Amino acid sequence: MSDTRISRDDVAHLARLARLAVTDDELDLFAGQLDVILGSVARVREVAADDIPPTSHAVPMTNVYRADEVRPSLPREAVLAEAPEVEDDKFRVPRILTEEA
């Protein structure tokens, strides 16, 4: 684990900066959890070698693309026939946002 420990005061300070309401019990809990996280980061730093490039995945990743092709689909009438409600040849759905949003 690292030599630097996160104190309750450090956690309280961070909570104030983030404008989070944190209880006394949570201060102790979060301080311990942050200590574990920082200790883990310190261990990774110890074994990280300069000759190994940083990666986001353990194995090489490549995107698989295919050409866009127009394909036949269901007729509009058949699709709209299955809709609970239709308006102006479109699915009608309940409003979830107001004009103010």
N, CA, C and O atoms as CSV, one atom per row, in Angstrom:
chain,resi,resn,atom,element,x,y,z
A,1,MET,N,N,0.838,-1.167,0.000
A,1,MET,CA,C,0.000,0.000,0.000
A,1,MET,C,C,0.888,1.236,0.000
A,1,MET,O,O,2.070,1.154,0.332
A,2,SER,N,N,0.321,2.383,-0.372
A,2,SER,CA,C,1.114,3.601,-0.459
A,2,SER,C,C,1.410,4.159,0.929
A,2,SER,O,O,0.764,3.807,1.916
A,3,ASP,N,N,2.410,5.041,0.972
A,3,ASP,CA,C,2.769,5.680,2.235
A,3,ASP,C,C,1.770,6.773,2.597
A,3,ASP,O,O,1.602,7.090,3.774
A,4,THR,N,N,1.113,7.345,1.611
A,4,THR,CA,C,0.161,8.417,1.842
A,4,THR,C,C,-1.203,7.829,2.117
A,4,THR,O,O,-1.709,7.008,1.351
A,5,ARG,N,N,-1.791,8.255,3.214
A,5,ARG,CA,C,-3.117,7.762,3.566
A,5,ARG,C,C,-4.123,8.891,3.405
A,5,ARG,O,O,-3.800,10.059,3.622
A,6,ILE,N,N,-5.323,8.541,3.029
A,6,ILE,CA,C,-6.426,9.503,2.906
A,6,ILE,C,C,-7.085,9.622,4.282
A,6,ILE,O,O,-7.483,8.623,4.881
A,7,SER,N,N,-7.190,10.823,4.757
A,7,SER,CA,C,-7.801,11.031,6.072
A,7,SER,C,C,-9.280,11.375,5.917
A,7,SER,O,O,-9.763,11.668,4.823
A,8,ARG,N,N,-9.970,11.332,7.037
A,8,ARG,CA,C,-11.375,11.745,7.049
A,8,ARG,C,C,-11.485,13.203,6.617
A,8,ARG,O,O,-12.423,13.580,5.914
A,9,ASP,N,N,-10.512,14.029,7.044
A,9,ASP,CA,C,-10.529,15.444,6.669
A,9,ASP,C,C,-10.367,15.619,5.164
A,9,ASP,O,O,-10.998,16.486,4.560
A,10,ASP,N,N,-9.503,14.774,4.556
A,10,ASP,CA,C,-9.341,14.827,3.094
A,10,ASP,C,C,-10.661,14.490,2.394
A,10,ASP,O,O,-11.058,15.161,1.441
A,11,VAL,N,N,-11.323,13.458,2.871
A,11,VAL,CA,C,-12.595,13.049,2.278
A,11,VAL,C,C,-13.646,14.138,2.484
A,11,VAL,O,O,-14.415,14.439,1.572
A,12,ALA,N,N,-13.680,14.724,3.671
A,12,ALA,CA,C,-14.638,15.800,3.948
A,12,ALA,C,C,-14.375,16.992,3.030
A,12,ALA,O,O,-15.309,17.613,2.523
A,13,HIS,N,N,-13.095,17.305,2.821
A,13,HIS,CA,C,-12.737,18.410,1.930
A,13,HIS,C,C,-13.190,18.121,0.499
A,13,HIS,O,O,-13.769,18.987,-0.157
A,14,LEU,N,N,-12.928,16.918,0.020
A,14,LEU,CA,C,-13.363,16.537,-1.320
A,14,LEU,C,C,-14.888,16.571,-1.442
A,14,LEU,O,O,-15.424,17.004,-2.463
A,15,ALA,N,N,-15.573,16.119,-0.411
A,15,ALA,CA,C,-17.040,16.127,-0.426
A,15,ALA,C,C,-17.560,17.558,-0.492
A,15,ALA,O,O,-18.520,17.840,-1.209
A,16,ARG,N,N,-16.923,18.467,0.261
A,16,ARG,CA,C,-17.330,19.881,0.201
A,16,ARG,C,C,-17.111,20.446,-1.192
A,16,ARG,O,O,-17.970,21.154,-1.718
A,17,LEU,N,N,-15.952,20.133,-1.802
A,17,LEU,CA,C,-15.673,20.629,-3.148
A,17,LEU,C,C,-16.698,20.112,-4.159
A,17,LEU,O,O,-17.097,20.834,-5.072
A,18,ALA,N,N,-17.119,18.854,-3.986
A,18,ALA,CA,C,-18.085,18.242,-4.887
A,18,ALA,C,C,-19.525,18.540,-4.471
A,18,ALA,O,O,-20.476,18.123,-5.132
A,19,ARG,N,N,-19.662,19.267,-3.368
A,19,ARG,CA,C,-20.982,19.624,-2.832
A,19,ARG,C,C,-21.825,18.396,-2.543
A,19,ARG,O,O,-23.004,18.324,-2.891
A,20,LEU,N,N,-21.175,17.421,-1.889
A,20,LEU,CA,C,-21.851,16.190,-1.505
A,20,LEU,C,C,-22.103,16.193,-0.010
A,20,LEU,O,O,-21.228,16.570,0.769
A,21,ALA,N,N,-23.286,15.778,0.392
A,21,ALA,CA,C,-23.591,15.625,1.811
A,21,ALA,C,C,-23.115,14.240,2.232
A,21,ALA,O,O,-23.594,13.231,1.715
A,22,VAL,N,N,-22.180,14.195,3.165
A,22,VAL,CA,C,-21.579,12.927,3.588
A,22,VAL,C,C,-21.685,12.821,5.104
A,22,VAL,O,O,-21.356,13.765,5.822
A,23,THR,N,N,-22.147,11.666,5.592
A,23,THR,CA,C,-22.263,11.446,7.031
A,23,THR,C,C,-20.899,11.073,7.612
A,23,THR,O,O,-19.961,10.770,6.875
A,24,ASP,N,N,-20.803,11.100,8.940
A,24,ASP,CA,C,-19.551,10.712,9.607
A,24,ASP,C,C,-19.185,9.261,9.290
A,24,ASP,O,O,-18.017,8.948,9.059
A,25,ASP,N,N,-20.180,8.383,9.279
A,25,ASP,CA,C,-19.911,6.978,8.953
A,25,ASP,C,C,-19.383,6.850,7.523
A,25,ASP,O,O,-18.479,6.059,7.257
A,26,GLU,N,N,-19.956,7.636,6.603
A,26,GLU,CA,C,-19.509,7.588,5.214
A,26,GLU,C,C,-18.086,8.124,5.065
A,26,GLU,O,O,-17.328,7.637,4.227
A,27,LEU,N,N,-17.719,9.122,5.871
A,27,LEU,CA,C,-16.347,9.636,5.816
A,27,LEU,C,C,-15.348,8.529,6.116
A,27,LEU,O,O,-14.347,8.379,5.414
A,28,ASP,N,N,-15.625,7.747,7.172
A,28,ASP,CA,C,-14.737,6.634,7.516
A,28,ASP,C,C,-14.724,5.581,6.408
A,28,ASP,O,O,-13.663,5.086,6.026
A,29,LEU,N,N,-15.901,5.245,5.899
A,29,LEU,CA,C,-16.015,4.237,4.852
A,29,LEU,C,C,-15.265,4.682,3.599
A,29,LEU,O,O,-14.464,3.924,3.051
A,30,PHE,N,N,-15.523,5.914,3.145
A,30,PHE,CA,C,-14.894,6.403,1.920
A,30,PHE,C,C,-13.389,6.563,2.071
A,30,PHE,O,O,-12.642,6.311,1.125
A,31,ALA,N,N,-12.936,6.980,3.250
A,31,ALA,CA,C,-11.497,7.115,3.468
A,31,ALA,C,C,-10.814,5.759,3.309
A,31,ALA,O,O,-9.763,5.660,2.677
A,32,GLY,N,N,-11.410,4.724,3.881
A,32,GLY,CA,C,-10.850,3.378,3.736
A,32,GLY,C,C,-10.875,2.894,2.293
A,32,GLY,O,O,-9.903,2.306,1.820
A,33,GLN,N,N,-11.975,3.134,1.593
A,33,GLN,CA,C,-12.087,2.706,0.201
A,33,GLN,C,C,-11.089,3.452,-0.687
A,33,GLN,O,O,-10.456,2.850,-1.555
A,34,LEU,N,N,-10.951,4.749,-0.471
A,34,LEU,CA,C,-9.994,5.524,-1.274
A,34,LEU,C,C,-8.559,5.093,-0.995
A,34,LEU,O,O,-7.726,5.091,-1.901
A,35,ASP,N,N,-8.264,4.730,0.245
A,35,ASP,CA,C,-6.932,4.204,0.575
A,35,ASP,C,C,-6.633,2.938,-0.219
A,35,ASP,O,O,-5.532,2.770,-0.742
A,36,VAL,N,N,-7.622,2.049,-0.306
A,36,VAL,CA,C,-7.438,0.808,-1.064
A,36,VAL,C,C,-7.202,1.121,-2.540
A,36,VAL,O,O,-6.324,0.532,-3.171
A,37,ILE,N,N,-7.981,2.044,-3.084
A,37,ILE,CA,C,-7.835,2.412,-4.494
A,37,ILE,C,C,-6.458,3.010,-4.751
A,37,ILE,O,O,-5.771,2.604,-5.689
A,38,LEU,N,N,-6.051,3.965,-3.929
A,38,LEU,CA,C,-4.740,4.592,-4.118
A,38,LEU,C,C,-3.604,3.596,-3.924
A,38,LEU,O,O,-2.580,3.682,-4.603
A,39,GLY,N,N,-3.776,2.655,-3.007
A,39,GLY,CA,C,-2.775,1.611,-2.831
A,39,GLY,C,C,-2.653,0.728,-4.067
A,39,GLY,O,O,-1.555,0.335,-4.458
A,40,SER,N,N,-3.794,0.424,-4.673
A,40,SER,CA,C,-3.776,-0.381,-5.897
A,40,SER,C,C,-3.103,0.370,-7.035
A,40,SER,O,O,-2.330,-0.219,-7.791
A,41,VAL,N,N,-3.383,1.648,-7.167
A,41,VAL,CA,C,-2.745,2.458,-8.207
A,41,VAL,C,C,-1.237,2.506,-7.977
A,41,VAL,O,O,-0.465,2.421,-8.933
A,42,ALA,N,N,-0.815,2.639,-6.744
A,42,ALA,CA,C,0.615,2.675,-6.433
A,42,ALA,C,C,1.287,1.356,-6.810
A,42,ALA,O,O,2.406,1.353,-7.322
A,43,ARG,N,N,0.608,0.234,-6.558
A,43,ARG,CA,C,1.177,-1.071,-6.929
A,43,ARG,C,C,1.313,-1.205,-8.437
A,43,ARG,O,O,2.304,-1.749,-8.923
A,44,VAL,N,N,0.340,-0.720,-9.177
A,44,VAL,CA,C,0.411,-0.775,-10.640
A,44,VAL,C,C,1.574,0.082,-11.124
A,44,VAL,O,O,2.305,-0.313,-12.033
A,45,ARG,N,N,1.745,1.247,-10.522
A,45,ARG,CA,C,2.860,2.121,-10.912
A,45,ARG,C,C,4.208,1.445,-10.680
A,45,ARG,O,O,5.147,1.647,-11.450
A,46,GLU,N,N,4.303,0.643,-9.620
A,46,GLU,CA,C,5.566,-0.035,-9.317
A,46,GLU,C,C,5.948,-1.033,-10.404
A,46,GLU,O,O,7.128,-1.186,-10.720
A,47,VAL,N,N,4.961,-1.709,-10.975
A,47,VAL,CA,C,5.264,-2.732,-11.970
A,47,VAL,C,C,5.160,-2.217,-13.404
A,47,VAL,O,O,5.574,-2.905,-14.338
A,48,ALA,N,N,4.620,-1.035,-13.586
A,48,ALA,CA,C,4.508,-0.477,-14.940
A,48,ALA,C,C,5.900,-0.192,-15.482
A,48,ALA,O,O,6.712,0.470,-14.835
A,49,ALA,N,N,6.161,-0.700,-16.673
A,49,ALA,CA,C,7.475,-0.508,-17.295
A,49,ALA,C,C,7.364,0.530,-18.410
A,49,ALA,O,O,6.355,0.604,-19.113
A,50,ASP,N,N,8.408,1.321,-18.555
A,50,ASP,CA,C,8.415,2.361,-19.577
A,50,ASP,C,C,8.417,1.780,-20.987
A,50,ASP,O,O,7.985,2.447,-21.927
A,51,ASP,N,N,8.897,0.545,-21.148
A,51,ASP,CA,C,8.969,-0.034,-22.489
A,51,ASP,C,C,7.669,-0.729,-22.912
A,51,ASP,O,O,7.593,-1.277,-24.012
A,52,ILE,N,N,6.651,-0.711,-22.047
A,52,ILE,CA,C,5.361,-1.309,-22.386
A,52,ILE,C,C,4.381,-0.169,-22.647
A,52,ILE,O,O,4.111,0.633,-21.753
A,53,PRO,N,N,3.844,-0.092,-23.871
A,53,PRO,CA,C,2.918,1.009,-24.176
A,53,PRO,C,C,1.596,0.844,-23.429
A,53,PRO,O,O,1.136,-0.278,-23.215
A,54,PRO,N,N,0.988,1.962,-23.034
A,54,PRO,CA,C,-0.325,1.876,-22.372
A,54,PRO,C,C,-1.376,1.329,-23.341
A,54,PRO,O,O,-1.320,1.597,-24.541
A,55,THR,N,N,-2.314,0.577,-22.822
A,55,THR,CA,C,-3.370,0.011,-23.652
A,55,THR,C,C,-4.717,0.197,-22.981
A,55,THR,O,O,-4.804,0.386,-21.768
A,56,SER,N,N,-5.762,0.139,-23.785
A,56,SER,CA,C,-7.108,0.214,-23.217
A,56,SER,C,C,-7.744,-1.168,-23.117
A,56,SER,O,O,-8.720,-1.361,-22.393
A,57,HIS,N,N,-7.175,-2.137,-23.858
A,57,HIS,CA,C,-7.693,-3.505,-23.834
A,57,HIS,C,C,-6.523,-4.481,-23.767
A,57,HIS,O,O,-5.422,-4.195,-24.237
A,58,ALA,N,N,-6.790,-5.626,-23.177
A,58,ALA,CA,C,-5.733,-6.629,-23.033
A,58,ALA,C,C,-5.379,-7.285,-24.360
A,58,ALA,O,O,-4.254,-7.749,-24.548
A,59,VAL,N,N,-6.336,-7.325,-25.277
A,59,VAL,CA,C,-6.097,-7.908,-26.593
A,59,VAL,C,C,-6.402,-6.860,-27.657
A,59,VAL,O,O,-7.210,-5.961,-27.423
A,60,PRO,N,N,-5.767,-6.965,-28.823
A,60,PRO,CA,C,-6.047,-5.980,-29.876
A,60,PRO,C,C,-7.524,-5.988,-30.275
A,60,PRO,O,O,-8.143,-7.044,-30.404
A,61,MET,N,N,-8.060,-4.811,-30.463
A,61,MET,CA,C,-9.461,-4.676,-30.846
A,61,MET,C,C,-9.544,-4.005,-32.217
A,61,MET,O,O,-8.840,-3.031,-32.482
A,62,THR,N,N,-10.394,-4.524,-33.072
A,62,THR,CA,C,-10.631,-3.890,-34.367
A,62,THR,C,C,-12.128,-3.825,-34.600
A,62,THR,O,O,-12.876,-4.715,-34.195
A,63,ASN,N,N,-12.552,-2.759,-35.257
A,63,ASN,CA,C,-13.960,-2.633,-35.616
A,63,ASN,C,C,-14.233,-3.432,-36.887
A,63,ASN,O,O,-13.415,-3.468,-37.806
A,64,VAL,N,N,-15.359,-4.048,-36.917
A,64,VAL,CA,C,-15.766,-4.800,-38.093
A,64,VAL,C,C,-16.854,-3.987,-38.780
A,64,VAL,O,O,-17.927,-3.752,-38.225
A,65,TYR,N,N,-16.552,-3.569,-39.990
A,65,TYR,CA,C,-17.505,-2.772,-40.737
A,65,TYR,C,C,-18.058,-3.587,-41.897
A,65,TYR,O,O,-17.397,-4.484,-42.420
A,66,ARG,N,N,-19.259,-3.263,-42.278
A,66,ARG,CA,C,-19.817,-3.856,-43.483
A,66,ARG,C,C,-20.392,-2.719,-44.305
A,66,ARG,O,O,-20.723,-1.658,-43.776
A,67,ALA,N,N,-20.503,-2.944,-45.568
A,67,ALA,CA,C,-21.044,-1.924,-46.453
A,67,ALA,C,C,-22.523,-1.725,-46.166
A,67,ALA,O,O,-23.249,-2.679,-45.889
A,68,ASP,N,N,-22.960,-0.471,-46.237
A,68,ASP,CA,C,-24.385,-0.187,-46.107
A,68,ASP,C,C,-25.074,-0.608,-47.391
A,68,ASP,O,O,-24.709,-0.167,-48.481
A,69,GLU,N,N,-26.056,-1.451,-47.255
A,69,GLU,CA,C,-26.787,-1.922,-48.418
A,69,GLU,C,C,-28.275,-1.752,-48.172
A,69,GLU,O,O,-28.772,-2.039,-47.083
A,70,VAL,N,N,-28.976,-1.287,-49.183
A,70,VAL,CA,C,-30.426,-1.193,-49.095
A,70,VAL,C,C,-30.987,-2.600,-49.183
A,70,VAL,O,O,-30.661,-3.357,-50.098
A,71,ARG,N,N,-31.831,-2.943,-48.227
A,71,ARG,CA,C,-32.442,-4.272,-48.202
A,71,ARG,C,C,-33.953,-4.109,-48.108
A,71,ARG,O,O,-34.444,-3.097,-47.606
A,72,PRO,N,N,-34.668,-5.079,-48.578
A,72,PRO,CA,C,-36.126,-4.994,-48.432
A,72,PRO,C,C,-36.510,-5.086,-46.954
A,72,PRO,O,O,-35.887,-5.807,-46.175
A,73,SER,N,N,-37.541,-4.345,-46.596
A,73,SER,CA,C,-38.031,-4.405,-45.228
A,73,SER,C,C,-39.537,-4.574,-45.250
A,73,SER,O,O,-40.146,-4.662,-46.316
A,74,LEU,N,N,-40.126,-4.618,-44.090
A,74,LEU,CA,C,-41.574,-4.775,-44.012
A,74,LEU,C,C,-42.260,-3.537,-44.585
A,74,LEU,O,O,-41.736,-2.428,-44.483
A,75,PRO,N,N,-43.404,-3.724,-45.173
A,75,PRO,CA,C,-44.148,-2.555,-45.650
A,75,PRO,C,C,-44.606,-1.693,-44.472
A,75,PRO,O,O,-44.920,-2.208,-43.399
A,76,ARG,N,N,-44.639,-0.393,-44.683
A,76,ARG,CA,C,-45.023,0.555,-43.631
A,76,ARG,C,C,-46.373,0.172,-43.030
A,76,ARG,O,O,-46.538,0.227,-41.811
A,77,GLU,N,N,-47.320,-0.207,-43.845
A,77,GLU,CA,C,-48.665,-0.541,-43.359
A,77,GLU,C,C,-48.623,-1.723,-42.389
A,77,GLU,O,O,-49.329,-1.722,-41.380
A,78,ALA,N,N,-47.807,-2.721,-42.689
A,78,ALA,CA,C,-47.704,-3.896,-41.818
A,78,ALA,C,C,-47.089,-3.526,-40.474
A,78,ALA,O,O,-47.514,-4.023,-39.431
A,79,VAL,N,N,-46.103,-2.665,-40.506
A,79,VAL,CA,C,-45.448,-2.250,-39.253
A,79,VAL,C,C,-46.414,-1.419,-38.425
A,79,VAL,O,O,-46.578,-1.667,-37.231
A,80,LEU,N,N,-47.056,-0.432,-39.047
A,80,LEU,CA,C,-47.968,0.438,-38.311
A,80,LEU,C,C,-49.200,-0.307,-37.817
A,80,LEU,O,O,-49.819,0.107,-36.836
A,81,ALA,N,N,-49.566,-1.402,-38.482
A,81,ALA,CA,C,-50.714,-2.193,-38.039
A,81,ALA,C,C,-50.464,-2.822,-36.671
A,81,ALA,O,O,-51.415,-3.124,-35.951
A,82,GLU,N,N,-49.196,-3.023,-36.303
A,82,GLU,CA,C,-48.844,-3.619,-35.003
A,82,GLU,C,C,-48.660,-2.574,-33.901
A,82,GLU,O,O,-48.507,-2.934,-32.734
A,83,ALA,N,N,-48.673,-1.289,-34.253
A,83,ALA,CA,C,-48.448,-0.228,-33.265
A,83,ALA,C,C,-49.682,-0.035,-32.392
A,83,ALA,O,O,-50.805,-0.148,-32.881
A,84,PRO,N,N,-49.490,0.255,-31.104
A,84,PRO,CA,C,-50.645,0.517,-30.239
A,84,PRO,C,C,-51.434,1.741,-30.713
A,84,PRO,O,O,-52.664,1.749,-30.675
A,85,GLU,N,N,-50.702,2.785,-31.164
A,85,GLU,CA,C,-51.360,3.989,-31.672
A,85,GLU,C,C,-50.561,4.530,-32.845
A,85,GLU,O,O,-49.333,4.455,-32.862
A,86,VAL,N,N,-51.274,5.079,-33.831
A,86,VAL,CA,C,-50.641,5.636,-35.026
A,86,VAL,C,C,-51.185,7.045,-35.242
A,86,VAL,O,O,-52.372,7.305,-35.045
A,87,GLU,N,N,-50.295,7.948,-35.650
A,87,GLU,CA,C,-50.716,9.311,-35.973
A,87,GLU,C,C,-49.861,9.814,-37.124
A,87,GLU,O,O,-48.634,9.774,-37.038
A,88,ASP,N,N,-50.478,10.284,-38.193
A,88,ASP,CA,C,-49.765,10.798,-39.367
A,88,ASP,C,C,-48.754,9.784,-39.906
A,88,ASP,O,O,-47.616,10.145,-40.205
A,89,ASP,N,N,-49.156,8.539,-40.028
A,89,ASP,CA,C,-48.300,7.455,-40.535
A,89,ASP,C,C,-47.025,7.256,-39.703
A,89,ASP,O,O,-45.981,6.877,-40.234
A,90,LYS,N,N,-47.124,7.518,-38.394
A,90,LYS,CA,C,-45.987,7.324,-37.482
A,90,LYS,C,C,-46.503,6.692,-36.199
A,90,LYS,O,O,-47.693,6.762,-35.892
A,91,PHE,N,N,-45.582,6.065,-35.444
A,91,PHE,CA,C,-45.935,5.579,-34.116
A,91,PHE,C,C,-46.279,6.779,-33.243
A,91,PHE,O,O,-45.581,7.793,-33.265
A,92,ARG,N,N,-47.343,6.662,-32.485
A,92,ARG,CA,C,-47.675,7.708,-31.517
A,92,ARG,C,C,-47.256,7.176,-30.156
A,92,ARG,O,O,-47.663,6.092,-29.737
A,93,VAL,N,N,-46.421,7.979,-29.468
A,93,VAL,CA,C,-45.914,7.583,-28.143
A,93,VAL,C,C,-46.247,8.676,-27.153
A,93,VAL,O,O,-46.438,9.826,-27.548
A,94,PRO,N,N,-46.322,8.341,-25.863
A,94,PRO,CA,C,-46.610,9.360,-24.855
A,94,PRO,C,C,-45.478,10.365,-24.764
A,94,PRO,O,O,-44.308,10.014,-24.910
A,95,ARG,N,N,-45.835,11.616,-24.522
A,95,ARG,CA,C,-44.837,12.670,-24.316
A,95,ARG,C,C,-44.134,12.425,-22.984
A,95,ARG,O,O,-44.786,12.176,-21.970
A,96,ILE,N,N,-42.811,12.497,-22.988
A,96,ILE,CA,C,-42.055,12.312,-21.753
A,96,ILE,C,C,-41.298,13.580,-21.360
A,96,ILE,O,O,-40.835,13.697,-20.225
A,97,LEU,N,N,-41.172,14.522,-22.283
A,97,LEU,CA,C,-40.504,15.788,-21.991
A,97,LEU,C,C,-41.489,16.917,-22.161
A,97,LEU,O,O,-42.399,16.847,-22.987
A,98,THR,N,N,-41.301,17.959,-21.372
A,98,THR,CA,C,-42.128,19.151,-21.526
A,98,THR,C,C,-41.380,20.148,-22.394
A,98,THR,O,O,-40.202,19.960,-22.697
A,99,GLU,N,N,-42.054,21.186,-22.784
A,99,GLU,CA,C,-41.429,22.228,-23.603
A,99,GLU,C,C,-40.312,22.936,-22.851
A,99,GLU,O,O,-39.399,23.476,-23.475
A,100,GLU,N,N,-40.369,22.945,-21.499
A,100,GLU,CA,C,-39.373,23.624,-20.687
A,100,GLU,C,C,-38.054,22.868,-20.618
A,100,GLU,O,O,-37.023,23.473,-20.322
A,101,ALA,N,N,-38.055,21.566,-20.881
A,101,ALA,CA,C,-36.855,20.739,-20.721
A,101,ALA,C,C,-35.819,21.039,-21.775
A,101,ALA,O,O,-34.750,20.429,-21.782
